[in-house]
Amino acid sequence: MAQLFVQISISADGFIEDADGKLDWFTEDRTVEGFATETLREIGGMVFGRTAHALLAEFWKNPPPDDQSPDLPEQAGIMNVLPKYVLTHSALNVEWENSNPVRVEDLHRIKREARRPIALFAGASAVRAAIQGGVVDEIRLIRYPILLGSGKPLFNGCGERQVLKLTDERRFTSGAVMSKYALNDGDGKVPLQKESDKA
């Protein structure tokens, strides 16, 4: 069984988009770009929410030619070829190769059949649904040193309390920090003890 992990960028105060829905607050950082490329090289598929999938399809099908990132060509090649699983309850009309509509319960089967890790990259509702569905083994938060004040939160306060285990940290030149947390016990089946289960 393959691991399914969440990897997502977040502000210091917990938002993944600013109040206008923009992502231009990400600090330009070559080391973060390199880490993103490393991640794409190791995975066998990606999970997105429906809205995030539609937005990303527009970018990755035709990456801007004036983008200066040396990682962009390799990232685009991988993004376009890898299987993409879109959490949705309706038909999928976005034309992006290797895109497949799925439900949260389908991710259990996808993990069983996969030979390489599966990454959930966006968006917030997809992350929450996957965690609540018990399919997430690891959470990787790339926290940027900025306070947005408002915007779209990653978590909306409606989930259950769960104890996470910090397993790795990586610091980038911009001050961003990737924190890696184990959510399950490693086999993708048994969650760590919840606070409500303690005596």
N, C-alpha and C positions, 0 to 999 in steps of 0.2 A: 504493500500500500504506500502510495506517495504522500508526502506532506503537503498540506495546503496552508500557505501563510499569507497574511495581510502585509502589504508594504505601502505606506502612504505618508505624504508630507503634511506637516501640521505646524501651526504657529505655536508660540510659547503659551498662549492662552487657549489653545484647544480647537482652533478653527482650521478648516481645510480650504475655505474660500473666504474672501473678504466680503463686506456688505454688498458690493456690487457684483459678486460672483466671479471676481477676477483672481488670477493666480500670479500676477506680476510682482507680488511681494517675495517670491522665491529669490534668495540671494544667488547671483551668478557664482558658481563654484565648480571648477573643473573636476575637483575630487568627488563631488556628488555625482556629476555626470558619469565619471568612471565607475562609480559604485552601481549606478543604474544599469550600465552596460554589463557589468559582472553579473547582476541579477538576471538580466535577460538571457545571458548565455547558459545559466544553470537550470532554467525552468523548461517545462514541457507543455505549458498552457497558461492562459490568463483568464481571470474572471472579472467582469465589469457589471455595474448597474446599467440599465437601459440608457439613461441620459448620458452618462459618462462615455459609454460605448459610441453613441452617435457623435458626440463632440470629438472624441479621439480619432474616430474614423476619418473625419474631415482633415485632420492634421496629418495623420500618418500615411494616408493614401497619396498625398501630395505634399511632402515636407517643404517648407519654404527654402528656396534656393540660396537666399542670402543669409541663412543661419550659419553662424561661425563655429558651431560646435563640431569638433573633429569626430565625435562619437555618433553624430546624427545618421550618417549613411548606414553604419552597422546596426544601430538601433531600429531604423526604419525597416531594414531587411528582415530582422527578427520579428518585429511587431506584425508585419504583414503576413509572414509565413506561419507563425505559431497558431494553434487552435485558440479561438476566443469563445468563452462561454458567457452568455449574457443573461443575467437574472431577470426574467420577465414572465408575466402571466398571459401575454398575448403574442401574436405573430411578430416576427422580426423582419422589418423592411429595409434596414440599412444594408447597403451593399459593401461589405468589407470582407474580403476572402477569409475562409475558414472560420466564420462566425456562426455560432450555434445557440439558439434560444434554450435555456434550461431553467429549472426551478431549484430551490435550495436542496431539496431531497435528492436531486440528480447528482449533486456534487459528491455524495458518498460513493456512488458507483464510479464516477470519474476518478476519484482518488484511488479506488481499488484497481482500476485498469491502467492508471498512469505509471510510467517508469521513472519519471522525473518530477520534481516538485511543481505544484500549481500555485501561481501567485494571484492574489486578489488585489488589484491596484486602485479601484475606484468604483463607486462613490460611497458616501456615508451610509445610505440606507442599505446598500449591498453588504457593506462590512457588518452592520448591526444584524442583518438577517442571517448572514453566514455564521456569526458567533452564536446567535440564539439557536441556530439549527445544529450546532455541535460539530461543525465540519472544519473549524479553524484550529490549527495546531500551534501557530506562532503568530505574533504580531510584531511587525517592525515599524516603529514610528521614527520618521526623520523630522526632528523638531528644530524649527528655524528660530533664531534669536530675534523675534519680532512680536509685538503685541498688536493685534488687529483691532481689539476692542469689541468688535461684533462681526458677524458673518455666519457661515454655515458650520455648526459644530460637528465634530466626528461622532460624538456620542450625545444622545439627546436626553439622558437621564432616565430612560425607560427600561434599561436592561437590568439583569440580576448582578449582584456583587460577586466577583470572582477574583481569587488570588492569583497573581501572575508571578512568574519567576524570571528575573533578569538573567539572561544567559550570555549576553555580549553587548558591548558598546563600541561605537566607532565615531571618532570626532573628525570633522572636516575643517578645512582652512577658513571657511566663512563663519565658523562658530556653530554651525548646525551639528546636531548629534543624532546618530542612529542608535536607538535602543531596541534590542531584540528581547522579546518576552515569550516564554513558553506558556501556552494556554492549556494544552493537554499533556498527558504523561509521556508522550513520545510515540504512542502507537495510534494516535488519532481517535481513540475510543473513550477513554476515561478522563473527564475533566479533573483538574486539581480541586481540592476541597474548597467549598464555598464557605464564607464566613458564617452563613446561616446554618451550616451543618455542624459547626463546632459546638461542643458541650458548654 
